[in-house]
Amino acid sequence: MRQAVLGLFAGLVLAGVGTFWWQGRAQVEQNAPPPPEPEEAAPLPEELPEGDPGDMIGPAPPEASELTREERRFFRYDRNRDREITRNEMLSTRSDAFRKLDVDGNNLLTFEEWVVTTSDRFAEADTNGNGKLTPAEFATTAPKRKPKKPSCKC
């Protein structure tokens, strides 16, 4: 008798849980967003779109200018594009290798070390002493290229 009562009780519990779960599922589906509307069929790739542009004129394509490597390097420093590098432009964007700027070799770059090294380099490049670098003067500040190592050791 005890097993029958326990079985009846377990059946009622399962039926109650199932009913609540079914009710909750119905509540979720009732508040669900509507299904998306079917999209129009995409045109076939062979078909071209039709339209009348009228008197519309599109923007002119940009002109590509061929800059030399040195001109590109020059314009990285010449922020206002006046074809002259002022001392402030040179000092604000200068980012030489850390070891070259660290004069005392203590792996700490002080502001004084940086200013002295960069100011000296600017003064060396400014041959006419007007406080501005022309493209020709700036070209003298280019880093020296190392020869390429052979790709294989044959």
C-alpha contacts under 8 A as a table, 3 or more apart, distances in Angstrom:
res1	aa1	res2	aa2	distance
1	M	4	A	5.16
1	M	5	V	6.39
2	R	5	V	5.30
2	R	6	L	6.13
3	Q	6	L	5.00
3	Q	7	G	5.95
4	A	7	G	5.04
4	A	8	L	6.09
5	V	8	L	5.05
5	V	9	F	6.05
6	L	9	F	5.06
6	L	10	A	6.12
7	G	10	A	5.10
7	G	11	G	6.10
8	L	11	G	5.08
8	L	12	L	6.24
9	F	12	L	5.18
9	F	13	V	6.25
10	A	13	V	5.08
10	A	14	L	6.16
11	G	14	L	5.15
11	G	15	A	6.07
12	L	15	A	5.04
12	L	16	G	6.10
13	V	16	G	5.14
13	V	17	V	6.19
14	L	17	V	5.13
14	L	18	G	6.04
15	A	18	G	5.08
15	A	19	T	6.10
16	G	19	T	5.06
16	G	20	F	6.25
17	V	20	F	5.24
17	V	21	W	6.07
18	G	21	W	5.06
18	G	22	W	6.00
19	T	22	W	5.10
19	T	23	Q	6.12
20	F	23	Q	5.06
20	F	24	G	6.03
21	W	24	G	5.08
21	W	25	R	6.13
22	W	25	R	5.13
22	W	26	A	6.29
23	Q	26	A	5.14
23	Q	27	Q	6.28
24	G	27	Q	5.01
24	G	28	V	6.35
25	R	28	V	5.18
25	R	29	E	6.33
26	A	29	E	5.18
26	A	30	Q	6.07
27	Q	30	Q	5.09
27	Q	31	N	6.49
28	V	31	N	5.39
28	V	32	A	6.22
29	E	32	A	4.98
43	P	47	E	6.66
44	L	47	E	5.52
45	P	48	L	7.62
53	P	56	M	5.68
67	L	70	E	7.90
67	L	71	E	5.73
67	L	72	R	6.17
68	T	71	E	5.14
68	T	72	R	6.32
69	R	72	R	5.24
69	R	73	R	6.30
70	E	73	R	5.04
70	E	74	F	6.03
70	E	139	A	6.71
71	E	74	F	4.88
71	E	75	F	6.15
71	E	135	P	7.64
72	R	75	F	5.24
72	R	76	R	6.43
73	R	76	R	5.29
73	R	77	Y	7.16
74	F	77	Y	5.66
74	F	78	D	6.29
74	F	135	P	6.72
74	F	138	F	6.89
74	F	139	A	7.75
75	F	78	D	4.68
75	F	79	R	6.86
75	F	81	R	6.93
75	F	83	R	7.86
76	R	79	R	6.83
77	Y	85	I	6.70
77	Y	89	E	6.07
77	Y	90	M	6.02
77	Y	93	T	6.24
77	Y	94	R	7.86
78	D	81	R	5.40
78	D	82	D	7.12
78	D	83	R	6.62
78	D	84	E	6.43
78	D	85	I	5.19
78	D	86	T	7.90
78	D	89	E	6.51
78	D	90	M	7.90
79	R	89	E	6.80
81	R	84	E	7.45
82	D	85	I	7.96
83	R	134	T	6.90
83	R	135	P	7.07
84	E	132	K	6.14
84	E	133	L	5.63
84	E	134	T	5.26
84	E	135	P	7.10
85	I	89	E	5.95
85	I	90	M	6.37
85	I	132	K	5.48
85	I	133	L	4.99
85	I	134	T	6.78
86	T	89	E	5.20
86	T	90	M	6.29
86	T	131	G	6.53
86	T	132	K	4.72
86	T	133	L	6.56
87	R	90	M	5.15
87	R	91	L	6.11
87	R	122	F	7.30
87	R	131	G	6.38
87	R	132	K	6.42
88	N	91	L	5.16
88	N	92	S	5.88
89	E	92	S	5.26
89	E	93	T	6.39
90	M	93	T	5.76
90	M	94	R	5.85
90	M	122	F	7.66
91	L	94	R	5.36
91	L	115	V	7.96
91	L	118	T	6.78
91	L	119	S	7.77
94	R	118	T	7.71
95	S	98	F	8.00
96	D	100	K	7.03
96	D	101	L	7.14
97	A	100	K	5.56
97	A	101	L	6.79
98	F	101	L	5.32
98	F	102	D	6.20
98	F	109	L	7.63
99	R	102	D	5.11
99	R	103	V	7.68
99	R	105	G	7.39
99	R	107	N	7.72
100	K	103	V	6.89
101	L	109	L	7.09
101	L	113	E	6.52
101	L	114	W	5.79
101	L	117	T	6.29
102	D	105	G	5.41
102	D	106	N	7.22
102	D	107	N	6.66
102	D	108	L	6.76
102	D	109	L	5.37
102	D	110	T	7.90
102	D	113	E	6.52
102	D	114	W	7.52
103	V	113	E	6.51
105	G	108	L	7.57
106	N	109	L	7.98
109	L	113	E	6.41
109	L	114	W	6.86
110	T	113	E	5.29
110	T	114	W	6.45
111	F	114	W	5.16
111	F	115	V	6.10
112	E	115	V	5.14
112	E	116	V	6.02
113	E	116	V	5.35
113	E	117	T	6.13
114	W	117	T	5.39
114	W	118	T	6.03
115	V	118	T	5.27
115	V	119	S	5.73
116	V	119	S	5.17
116	V	120	D	5.96
117	T	120	D	5.23
117	T	121	R	6.21
118	T	121	R	5.07
118	T	122	F	6.11
119	S	122	F	5.04
119	S	123	A	6.07
120	D	123	A	5.05
120	D	124	E	6.15
121	R	124	E	5.12
121	R	125	A	6.28
121	R	141	T	7.65
122	F	125	A	5.16
122	F	126	D	6.09
123	A	126	D	5.13
123	A	127	T	7.46
123	A	129	G	7.48
124	E	127	T	6.55
125	A	133	L	7.18
125	A	137	E	5.56
125	A	138	F	6.48
125	A	140	T	6.36
125	A	141	T	6.54
126	D	129	G	5.34
126	D	130	N	7.11
126	D	131	G	6.67
126	D	132	K	6.64
126	D	133	L	5.72
126	D	137	E	6.24
127	T	137	E	7.03
129	G	132	K	7.67
133	L	136	A	7.80
133	L	137	E	5.50
133	L	138	F	5.70
134	T	137	E	5.14
134	T	138	F	6.03
135	P	138	F	5.00
135	P	139	A	6.12
136	A	139	A	5.19
136	A	140	T	7.11
137	E	140	T	5.64
137	E	141	T	7.60
138	F	141	T	5.52
138	F	142	A	7.44
139	A	142	A	5.62
150	P	153	K	7.10
